[in-house]
Amino acid sequence: MKEEIPEIFWELVKARFERMPPNLRLVIGGVGSLKKEEILNHIEKKDEIGELLGRMEIEYLKLIKEEVESYEEALNNIARP
């Protein structure tokens, strides 16, 4: 069973896609090409495609967090004599 996406993440996902260029197109295997407006509609509906997009964004944010932690650790190691 998949964990439910908290509302704050839905807001973040929507905000990230709203800030993308108006000519944005996203291709999803088995779905096809989606325009920005279609992407935002799926996110708003929180349907199967919206859920996929939400989970992709959460994974992206996790990767960024890991990257930041890695840089922090590296900087801390450099700072130690």
DSSP file (Angstrom, degrees, kcal/mol; ACC not computed):
  #  RESIDUE AA STRUCTURE BP1 BP2  ACC     N-H-->O    O-->H-N    N-H-->O    O-->H-N    TCO  KAPPA ALPHA  PHI   PSI    X-CA   Y-CA   Z-CA
    1    1 A M              0   0    0      0, 0.0     2,-0.2     0, 0.0     0, 0.0   0.000 360.0 360.0 360.0 132.5    0.0    0.0    0.0
    2    2 A K        -     0   0    0      1,-0.1     2,-0.3     3,-0.0     3,-0.0  -0.509 360.0-113.3 -78.8 143.9    1.3    3.4   -1.0
    3    3 A E        -     0   0    0     -2,-0.2     2,-0.1     1,-0.1    -1,-0.1  -0.559  37.4-107.8 -74.2 137.9    1.7    6.1    1.6
    4    4 A E        -     0   0    0     -2,-0.3    -1,-0.1     1,-0.1     0, 0.0  -0.396  30.2-117.6 -67.9 141.5   -0.6    9.0    1.1
    5    5 A I        -     0   0    0     -2,-0.1    -1,-0.1     1,-0.1     5,-0.1  -0.694  31.6-120.4 -81.4 123.1    1.0   12.2   -0.1
    6    6 A P    >>  -     0   0    0      0, 0.0     4,-1.4     0, 0.0     3,-1.1  -0.284  19.9-116.3 -62.8 150.0    0.6   15.0    2.5
    7    7 A E  H 3> S+     0   0    0      1,-0.3     4,-2.2     2,-0.2     5,-0.2   0.840 113.0  62.2 -56.1 -38.1   -1.3   18.1    1.3
    8    8 A I  H 3> S+     0   0    0      1,-0.2     4,-1.7     2,-0.2    -1,-0.3   0.851 103.5  50.4 -60.6 -33.3    1.8   20.3    1.8
    9    9 A F  H <> S+     0   0    0     -3,-1.1     4,-3.1     2,-0.2    -1,-0.2   0.879 106.1  54.8 -71.7 -37.0    3.6   18.3   -0.8
   10   10 A W  H  X S+     0   0    0     -4,-1.4     4,-2.6     1,-0.2    -2,-0.2   0.917 108.7  49.2 -59.5 -41.9    0.7   18.6   -3.3
   11   11 A E  H  X S+     0   0    0     -4,-2.2     4,-2.4     2,-0.2    -1,-0.2   0.901 112.3  47.9 -63.8 -40.4    1.0   22.4   -2.9
   12   12 A L  H  X S+     0   0    0     -4,-1.7     4,-2.5     2,-0.2    -2,-0.2   0.921 111.6  49.2 -66.4 -44.8    4.7   22.2   -3.5
   13   13 A V  H  X S+     0   0    0     -4,-3.1     4,-2.2     2,-0.2     5,-0.2   0.936 113.2  47.2 -60.0 -47.3    4.3   20.0   -6.6
   14   14 A K  H  X S+     0   0    0     -4,-2.6     4,-2.4    -5,-0.2    -1,-0.2   0.923 111.8  50.5 -60.9 -44.7    1.7   22.3   -8.0
   15   15 A A  H  X S+     0   0    0     -4,-2.4     4,-1.3     1,-0.2    -1,-0.2   0.890 109.2  51.3 -62.8 -39.8    3.8   25.4   -7.3
   16   16 A R  H  < S+     0   0    0     -4,-2.5     4,-0.3     1,-0.2     3,-0.2   0.926 113.4  43.8 -64.4 -44.1    6.9   23.9   -9.0
   17   17 A F  H >< S+     0   0    0     -4,-2.2     3,-1.1     1,-0.2    -2,-0.2   0.852 108.1  58.7 -71.3 -32.4    4.9   23.0  -12.2
   18   18 A E  H 3< S+     0   0    0     -4,-2.4    -1,-0.2     1,-0.2    -2,-0.2   0.831 104.8  52.1 -62.6 -30.5    3.2   26.4  -12.2
   19   19 A R  T 3< S+     0   0    0     -4,-1.3    -1,-0.2    -3,-0.2    -2,-0.2   0.514  90.0 100.0 -85.2  -5.2    6.6   28.1  -12.4
   20   20 A M  S <  S-     0   0    0     -3,-1.1     4,-0.1    -4,-0.3    -3,-0.0  -0.404  90.5 -76.6 -78.9 160.2    7.7   26.0  -15.3
   21   21 A P    >   -     0   0    0      0, 0.0     3,-1.7     0, 0.0    -1,-0.1  -0.152  37.6-121.1 -56.7 148.3    7.6   27.4  -18.9
   22   22 A P  T 3  S+     0   0    0      0, 0.0    14,-0.4     0, 0.0    15,-0.2   0.737 111.7  58.4 -63.9 -22.6    4.2   27.6  -20.6
   23   23 A N  T 3  S+     0   0    0     12,-0.1    -3,-0.0    13,-0.1     0, 0.0   0.231  78.0 141.8 -92.1  14.9    5.4   25.4  -23.4
   24   24 A L    <   -     0   0    0     -3,-1.7    12,-1.1    -4,-0.1     2,-0.4  -0.280  27.1-176.3 -57.7 136.2    6.4   22.5  -21.0
   25   25 A R  E     -A   35   0A   0     10,-0.2     2,-0.4    11,-0.1    10,-0.2  -0.998   6.3-166.7-134.1 137.1    5.6   19.0  -22.3
   26   26 A L  E     -A   34   0A   0      8,-2.3     8,-2.9    -2,-0.4     2,-0.6  -0.991   8.4-151.4-126.2 129.3    6.2   15.9  -20.3
   27   27 A V  E     -A   33   0A   0     -2,-0.4     2,-0.5     6,-0.2     6,-0.2  -0.892  12.4-174.7-105.4 125.1    6.1   12.4  -21.8
   28   28 A I  E >>  -A   32   0A   0      4,-2.4     4,-3.0    -2,-0.6     3,-2.3  -0.978  32.3-111.8-119.7 125.3    5.0    9.6  -19.6
   29   29 A G  T 34 S+     0   0    0     -2,-0.5    -2,-0.0     1,-0.3     4,-0.0  -0.285 103.3  13.6 -55.6 132.5    5.3    6.0  -20.9
   30   30 A G  T 34 S+     0   0    0      1,-0.1    -1,-0.3     0, 0.0     0, 0.0   0.278 128.1  58.6  84.4 -11.4    1.8    4.5  -21.5
   31   31 A V  T <4 S-     0   0    0     -3,-2.3     2,-0.3     1,-0.2    -2,-0.2   0.732  91.5-145.4-113.1 -46.2    0.2    8.0  -21.1
   32   32 A G  E  <  -A   28   0A   0     -4,-3.0    -4,-2.4     2,-0.1     2,-0.4  -0.755  44.5 -17.4 111.0-160.0    1.8   10.1  -23.8
   33   33 A S  E     -A   27   0A   0     -2,-0.3     2,-0.4    -6,-0.2    -6,-0.2  -0.712  58.0-162.7 -90.5 130.6    2.7   13.7  -24.0
   34   34 A L  E     -A   26   0A   0     -8,-2.9    -8,-2.3    -2,-0.4     2,-0.1  -0.944   9.8-140.4-116.3 134.1    1.2   16.1  -21.5
   35   35 A K  E  >  -A   25   0A   0     -2,-0.4     4,-2.5   -10,-0.2     3,-0.2  -0.439  35.0-101.7 -80.7 163.4    1.0   19.9  -21.8
   36   36 A K  H  > S+     0   0    0    -12,-1.1     4,-2.6   -14,-0.4     5,-0.2   0.902 123.3  52.2 -53.2 -46.0    1.6   22.1  -18.7
   37   37 A E  H  > S+     0   0    0    -15,-0.2     4,-2.0     1,-0.2    -1,-0.2   0.892 110.2  48.5 -60.0 -41.1   -2.2   22.7  -18.3
   38   38 A E  H  > S+     0   0    0      2,-0.2     4,-2.3    -3,-0.2    -1,-0.2   0.898 110.0  52.2 -66.5 -40.3   -2.9   18.9  -18.4
   39   39 A I  H  X S+     0   0    0     -4,-2.5     4,-2.2     1,-0.2    -2,-0.2   0.945 110.2  47.7 -59.3 -48.9   -0.2   18.3  -15.9
   40   40 A L  H  X S+     0   0    0     -4,-2.6     4,-2.6     1,-0.2    -1,-0.2   0.865 109.6  53.9 -62.9 -36.4   -1.6   20.9  -13.5
   41   41 A N  H  X S+     0   0    0     -4,-2.0     4,-2.4    -5,-0.2    -1,-0.2   0.916 109.2  47.8 -63.2 -43.1   -5.1   19.4  -14.0
   42   42 A H  H  X>S+     0   0    0     -4,-2.3     4,-1.5     2,-0.2     5,-1.2   0.888 112.8  48.7 -65.7 -38.7   -3.9   15.9  -13.0
   43   43 A I  H  <5S+     0   0    0     -4,-2.2    -2,-0.2     2,-0.2    -1,-0.2   0.922 111.4  49.7 -66.0 -43.1   -2.1   17.3  -10.0
   44   44 A E  H  <5S+     0   0    0     -4,-2.6    -2,-0.2     1,-0.2    -1,-0.2   0.898 114.7  44.0 -61.7 -41.5   -5.3   19.2   -9.0
   45   45 A K  H  <5S-     0   0    0     -4,-2.4    -1,-0.2    -5,-0.2    -2,-0.2   0.733  97.1-142.6 -74.8 -22.6   -7.4   16.1   -9.4
   46   46 A K  T  <5 +     0   0    0     -4,-1.5    -3,-0.2    -5,-0.2    -4,-0.1   0.867  46.6 154.8  57.8  37.7   -4.8   14.0   -7.6
   47   47 A D     >< -     0   0    0     -5,-1.2     4,-3.1     1,-0.0     5,-0.2  -0.038  63.7 -73.7 -81.2-168.6   -5.6   11.2  -10.0
   48   48 A E  H  > S+     0   0    0      1,-0.2     4,-1.9     2,-0.2     5,-0.1   0.891 135.6  42.8 -58.5 -42.8   -3.3    8.3  -11.0
   49   49 A I  H  > S+     0   0    0      2,-0.2     4,-2.6     1,-0.2    -1,-0.2   0.909 114.3  50.9 -70.9 -41.7   -1.1   10.6  -13.2
   50   50 A G  H  > S+     0   0    0     -8,-0.3     4,-2.6     1,-0.2    -2,-0.2   0.899 109.4  51.7 -59.6 -40.4   -1.1   13.3  -10.6
   51   51 A E  H  X S+     0   0    0     -4,-3.1     4,-2.6     2,-0.2    -1,-0.2   0.908 109.0  50.3 -62.1 -43.2   -0.1   10.8   -8.0
   52   52 A L  H  X S+     0   0    0     -4,-1.9     4,-2.2    -5,-0.2    -2,-0.2   0.931 111.9  47.2 -60.6 -46.4    2.8    9.7  -10.2
   53   53 A L  H  X S+     0   0    0     -4,-2.6     4,-2.1     1,-0.2    -2,-0.2   0.895 111.6  51.5 -62.9 -40.6    3.9   13.3  -10.7
   54   54 A G  H  X S+     0   0    0     -4,-2.6     4,-2.1     1,-0.2    -2,-0.2   0.921 110.9  47.0 -62.3 -44.7    3.6   13.9   -6.9
   55   55 A R  H  X S+     0   0    0     -4,-2.6     4,-2.3     1,-0.2    -1,-0.2   0.860 109.5  54.5 -67.5 -35.3    5.7   10.9   -6.1
   56   56 A M  H  X S+     0   0    0     -4,-2.2     4,-2.1    -5,-0.2    -1,-0.2   0.921 109.6  47.6 -61.8 -43.3    8.3   11.9   -8.7
   57   57 A E  H  X S+     0   0    0     -4,-2.1     4,-2.5     2,-0.2    -2,-0.2   0.890 109.6  52.4 -66.4 -39.8    8.7   15.3   -7.1
   58   58 A I  H  X S+     0   0    0     -4,-2.1     4,-2.2     2,-0.2    -1,-0.2   0.924 110.5  48.1 -62.0 -43.5    9.0   13.8   -3.6
   59   59 A E  H  X S+     0   0    0     -4,-2.3     4,-2.1     1,-0.2    -2,-0.2   0.891 110.4  52.6 -63.3 -38.5   11.8   11.5   -4.8
   60   60 A Y  H  X S+     0   0    0     -4,-2.1     4,-2.0     1,-0.2    -2,-0.2   0.918 109.6  48.4 -61.7 -44.4   13.4   14.5   -6.5
   61   61 A L  H  X S+     0   0    0     -4,-2.5     4,-2.4     1,-0.2    -2,-0.2   0.867 108.6  53.9 -65.8 -36.4   13.3   16.5   -3.2
   62   62 A K  H  X S+     0   0    0     -4,-2.2     4,-2.6     2,-0.2    -1,-0.2   0.911 107.9  50.8 -62.6 -41.7   14.8   13.5   -1.3
   63   63 A L  H  X S+     0   0    0     -4,-2.1     4,-2.3     2,-0.2    -2,-0.2   0.905 109.6  49.7 -63.2 -41.2   17.7   13.4   -3.7
   64   64 A I  H  X S+     0   0    0     -4,-2.0     4,-2.5     2,-0.2    -2,-0.2   0.928 110.5  50.7 -62.5 -44.1   18.3   17.2   -3.2
   65   65 A K  H  X S+     0   0    0     -4,-2.4     4,-2.6     1,-0.2    -2,-0.2   0.926 110.8  48.5 -58.8 -46.7   18.2   16.6    0.6
   66   66 A E  H  X S+     0   0    0     -4,-2.6     4,-2.2     1,-0.2    -1,-0.2   0.896 110.9  51.2 -60.9 -40.5   20.7   13.8    0.3
   67   67 A E  H  X S+     0   0    0     -4,-2.3     4,-2.3     2,-0.2    -2,-0.2   0.920 110.3  48.3 -63.4 -44.8   23.0   15.9   -1.9
   68   68 A V  H  X S+     0   0    0     -4,-2.5     4,-2.7     1,-0.2    -2,-0.2   0.926 111.7  49.9 -61.6 -45.5   22.9   18.8    0.6
   69   69 A E  H  X S+     0   0    0     -4,-2.6     4,-2.4     1,-0.2    -1,-0.2   0.881 109.4  52.3 -61.6 -37.7   23.7   16.5    3.5
   70   70 A S  H  X S+     0   0    0     -4,-2.2     4,-2.3     2,-0.2    -1,-0.2   0.915 110.9  46.5 -64.6 -43.6   26.6   15.1    1.5
   71   71 A Y  H  X S+     0   0    0     -4,-2.3     4,-2.7     2,-0.2    -2,-0.2   0.900 111.3  52.1 -65.3 -40.8   28.0   18.5    0.8
   72   72 A E  H  X S+     0   0    0     -4,-2.7     4,-2.5     2,-0.2    -2,-0.2   0.919 110.4  48.2 -60.9 -43.6   27.6   19.5    4.5
   73   73 A E  H  X S+     0   0    0     -4,-2.4     4,-2.1     2,-0.2    -2,-0.2   0.918 112.0  49.2 -63.5 -43.2   29.5   16.4    5.5
   74   74 A A  H  X S+     0   0    0     -4,-2.3     4,-1.8     1,-0.2    -2,-0.2   0.909 112.1  48.2 -62.4 -42.8   32.2   17.1    3.1
   75   75 A L  H  X S+     0   0    0     -4,-2.7     4,-2.1     1,-0.2    -1,-0.2   0.892 110.4  51.4 -66.0 -39.4   32.6   20.7    4.2
   76   76 A N  H  X S+     0   0    0     -4,-2.5     4,-1.1     1,-0.2    -1,-0.2   0.880 109.3  50.9 -64.2 -37.8   32.6   19.6    7.9
   77   77 A N  H  < S+     0   0    0     -4,-2.1    -1,-0.2     1,-0.2    -2,-0.2   0.856 110.5  48.9 -67.5 -35.7   35.4   17.1    7.1
   78   78 A I  H  < S+     0   0    0     -4,-1.8    -2,-0.2     1,-0.2    -1,-0.2   0.887 108.4  54.2 -68.6 -39.1   37.4   19.8    5.4
   79   79 A A  H  < S+     0   0    0     -4,-2.1    -1,-0.2    -5,-0.1    -2,-0.2   0.738  91.5  87.3 -70.4 -23.4   37.0   22.2    8.3
   80   80 A R     <        0   0    0     -4,-1.1    -4,-0.0    -5,-0.1     0, 0.0  -0.626 360.0 360.0 -80.1 131.4   38.3   19.7   10.8
   81   81 A P              0   0    0      0, 0.0    -1,-0.1     0, 0.0    -2,-0.1   0.503 360.0 360.0 -71.2 360.0   42.1   19.8   11.2
